[in-house]
Each structure stands twice: as C-alpha cells, then as structure tokens.
C-alpha cells in the first residue's frame, strides 16, 4: 500500500511507540517500518514520545518525534 500511495510521511501510532524501548515485538515492527520507509524514501514520525522511547527511536533513526517528553 505504501508503494502505491507514495506518501512523503508515515506517522506511527503511539500504541507501537509506547515502551518500545522494552517491548521486543514493537521494536521488530518499528525496525521493519523504518526499513521499508527508507526503501521507499518516506520520512517516519513517531507519535507519543513521552519517556525513554526517544532513545530507541533515535537508535533506529526515526526521522521525527512527537510527544510530551521533557
């Protein structure tokens, strides 16, 4: 679907971001999203960054982060 629509951005729902630094299932999903997005030249925005998730998202090179992390 992504290759058909060719969006500029993909926003990943907070349900996949929440505690992704601890949950292996979410980590694997996010890594697949990042890989596919890079192949299709799509930027990725992670929604719901409110704690240490930011560190994992930086590690896998998410382009943008949105949330209430202070």
Protein Blocks (a to p, Z undefined) as FASTA:
>chain_A
ZZmnopabdcddfklmnoplmmmklmmmmmmmmmmmmmnopacddehiabfmlmmmmmno
pabdcdjbZZ
